[in-house]
Amino acid sequence: MSAARTVRPTDLVALVSFDGRIYPNEARTWDRLGCRPEPPSVLGSAVEQWFSFATGRHTWISIQGQTIRGLISARPRGTRAAWEVDCLIAATADPERVALDLLERVSAGGVRHGVQKVFLRLEAGSDLIRPARKAGFVPYATERLLRLNGGACLVEELSLPAGVILRPRERHDDAALFQLYNRVVPQPVRMVEAATLAEWQAAQERRRAGRRAADLVGQRDDRIVLHLRAGRVGDAGRLDLMAETTAVEELDALVAWGLRELGPCRPVYAVVPGYNRPLEERLLAAGFEPAGEYELLAKRVAQPVRVTNPARAAVKRAVPL
């Protein structure tokens, strides 16, 4: 019978044997979407676990005797109040059972570390969606990965929407960006993903692109109406857009602007939520092609508790009857 637990130094022999084989990592983090599939470094993950006080990464294994049956690791998202599963391997003939055990273990670990939510992204149709739901993870949205290969954008470069000024994002923009998030994202999604500003900050993924990175907000008067991020990760470009407009010409202009920021870099990847059909249609019109579909899941593992400071209350002297 296999059991899931944290990694120990005594697991070194089993880890070396496991690391020599290739097993698919079922967890899909944003920064790896579209990248060439590479087997995760199990030994590297284990070493990070032993130094988790510095890296914030936590790892558990499912082991039977001296054989590793599976591995899961999680890392913080925007803040330490939220984790995302960045590695999930079930190397056994019964992957659902092992995955269920591992996902329950990472949830329990999150509770011990004061984590409020754990996020998980799987390929649409993955066999591990069912054990994830059994472990308490709730599917709340779908995503589509689009890819623009070699060649120019098919959309002409247009001027920005009337009255919109693009500027670099600043730290004090979080509240306004959360308001934009509330205007764009459907309520059922927000209720699971981020219902408050603190939850939204915690749920932010690691979307810092590398070279030529641009993180811009579009402001009309005193209101932020769009958020545009573009940059390069390896040899590929990344384009990320959230805007409250659904007008065809305005979306075309924003797509063209983002591609201009990336220059001749190809391919370019864009991840579009399933609820944002207008943006997906404009990206397809610009020459992007479908490259993958994903299911987003989340689990609340700890309920935030508001602690109040005790206050002195005046006590009147009792008067005998």
N, C-alpha and C positions, 0 to 999 in steps of 0.2 A: 504494500500500500504506500502511495506517495504522500508527502506532506510538504506544504509550502512554509518557508521561513526565510529570514534574512540570511545573507551570505556570510560565511565564516571563513577565516584563514585556513581551516582544515579542509575546505572544499576545493583547494587548489588543484588536486589531481583530477577531480571530476570536471572542473572548469577547463583545464587544459584539453581534456578529451573532447568536451563539448565544443570548445572554440575551434577545433579543427574541422568541424562539419559546417555545412551551410543550411540554415533553417530560415524560412521567411519571417521577417518582422511584420506582424499584422498591424501594429500601431503606425499611424500616419500623422506626423506632425507637419505643420505648415511649411517649415523650412526645408523639408525633405520631399515635398510634393513635386513631381516632375524630374527629380534627380535619378540618376542611375541607381538601381537597387544594389545596395552593398550589404553584406552580412554584418550585423552589429558586432562590435568587439565585446564579447562577454567578459573577458578578463579585464578590459578597460572599465566596463560597468561595475565590476566587482571592486576594483581598486577605488573607484569613485565612492562606492558604498562605504568603504572603510574610512574615507575622508569626507563623509557627507556633511560634517559640520562646516566644511569650507565650500563644497560644491552645491549643496542643497539637493543632491540627487540621491534617490533611495532605490535599492534593488532587493528583490526577493526571488528565490528559486523554488521550484518544485522538484524534490529529489526522492528517489527510491533506491535505497542502498547506496551504491557509489555512482548511480546513473542519474543525470539531470533530465527531468521530464519537461521542464519549461522554465521560463524566466520572464519577469516583469520588472520594469523600472519606471520611475516617475520623477519629474522635475518641476520646479515652480514655474508658474506662468508670470503674470504681471506683478503679483506680490506672492508672499508665502502663504496667503490664505487660499490659494488655488493651485492644484497640481494638474499636470497633464501626463498621461501615459505615453512615454516616448519609445518604449520597447515592450512587445508582447509576443513571446514565442511559446508555442505549444508543440514540442517535438515528441509526439506520442501518437499511438493509434486511436486514442480517445482525447482529442484536443479540447472538446467542450468541457469535459470534467476538469482537466488541468487548468484551463482558462478560468473557469468559475472559481476554483480554489485560489488562483493567483489574484484575481480581481477582488475577491473578498479580503485577501491579505493586504492588498494595497489600500483598500478602504479603511481597514482597521489601523494601518500605519498612519494614514492621514488623520484619523481621530486623535491618535497619540501626539501628533505634531501640531495640533490646532488648526488643521486644514478644514475649510468649509466645503469645498467642492473639488471633485476630481473629474477631469475631462478626458474623453477618448474619441479618437477618429478612426473609423474602420472603412475599408472598401465596401461599397454598396453590395449587398448579397453575401457578405462574409459569413462563414459558418460560426464565427465567434460573436455575432450580434445576439444570438439567443442566449448563450451563457452570460453575456454582459447584462442583458435585461434581467436574467435570474439573479444576478448579483446586485441589482438595484439601479443600474444605469438606465437613464431614460433617453430614448431618441427624441431630439428636439428640432433637428434641421437636416437638410441634405445640401451637398455642395457639388458643383461640377467644375472639373479642372479643364481649362481651355488652353490650347497651345497655338502660337503663331510661329510658323516655320520661316524659312528663308523667303525673301521678297519684301516688297514694300507694303505698308498698310493700305488697304483698299479704300479707306475713308479719307477724303480730302481734309487737310488741316484747316480748321475753322477757328474763328475768334471765340474767346470764352463767353459764357452766358452774360447777358447784359448786367452791368453793375457788379460783377464778381471780380474780386481781386485775390490773386494767389499770393500767399506768403508762407514762409517756413513755420512749421508748427512750433508752439512754445509750451512750456510746462503748464501755464495757467489756462490752456485751452481745454483741459480735461472736462470741465463742467459743460462747456458749450458742445464738445464732441459727444458727450453722453446725451445731451438733448437731441443732437442730430441722430444718434443711434435710436432714440425713442421714436423719432418721427419716421425712420426708415424701416426698422425691424418690426415685424408683427408681434403683438402682445404675447401669444403663446410661446414664441421663441424667447422673448425677453424674460418671461417668468421663470424659465429654466436656466437660461444662460446668465443673465445679469439684470436683476430687478432694481438695484440701487447703484449709485455712483461707485461706492466702495467695491461692490461685486463686479461692476464693469471694469474697474481698474485692475482687479485681481485676475479677471478672465482674459486679459489681453495676451495674445500669443507673441512669441518671439519673431516679429516680422521685421527685424532690422536687416535690410539687405546690405550687401557689401559695397563694392565700388560704385561711384556715381549715385549714391543713394539720395533720394529726394523724399522728404516727408512734408507735404504741403497741405494747407487748409485753404479753402475758398470762402471768402467773407463777402457778404452783401450787407451793407450798412453795418450793424453791430451783431449780425447773426452769421454763424458758420453754417454753410449750406453744402459743403462737400469736403471730403478728405481723400487725398491722392498720395499714394506711396509708390515709388518706382526705384528699382536698383538692380544690381547684378549679384547673383550667387553662383560662383564658378563661371561657367561659360554661358549661363542662361540668364535672361532678364525676368524680373518679377514686376507685375503691375497689379495694384490693389486699389480699388475705387469704391467709395461709398458716397452717394449723392442723393439728395431728396428730389431731384428733378427726374421726370420720366420722358421729357421732350426728346425726340429723336436727334435734332440738330445739336442740342446741348450735350447729350451723351456722346455723340460722335466727336464733338470738339474736345471733350475731356479725354476720350480714348486716344485721339491724335496727339494731344498735349503730353499724355503719359508716355507714349511711344517715342515722341521727340526727345523726352528726357533720357531715354535709353539709347538713343542713337541707332547704329546699325546692329546692335546686339541681337542675336537670334540663337535659339528660339526664345520666345517670350511666353511666360505662363501667367495666367490669371485664374483665380479661384472665385467663383460666383455662387452665392447662396441660391438655393432652389426657389426662394420667394422673390428673387430679383430677376424676373423674366425680361423686363425691358433692357437691362444692362447686358444680359446674356445675348439677346438678339442683336444688339449693336456690335458686340465683340465678334459674333459669327459673321456679321455683315462686313467687318473689317478684315476678315481673312482668318480668324482663329478657328481652330477645329477641336472637337471634343477629345479629351485625353484621359478621362477618368471620372468616376463618380464616388462620392463618399457619404457616409452616415456619421452624424455628430451625436455623441451621447454624453450625458453628464450625470453625476450622482452627488447629492448633498450628503456629506458624511458627518457634519457637525452643524448644529444650529447656533448662530451667534447669540450670545447672552449679554444684555446690557447691564453693566454693574453700576449701581448707584452708590453714592457716598452717603454713609449714615449721618443723620443730623440730630442734634440734641433737641429734645422736646421738653418744654417747661411742664413741671408736675405741680399742680396745686395741692396745698395742704388739705388733707381730709378733714372734714368738719363733722363731728359726731352728731347723730340725730338726737 
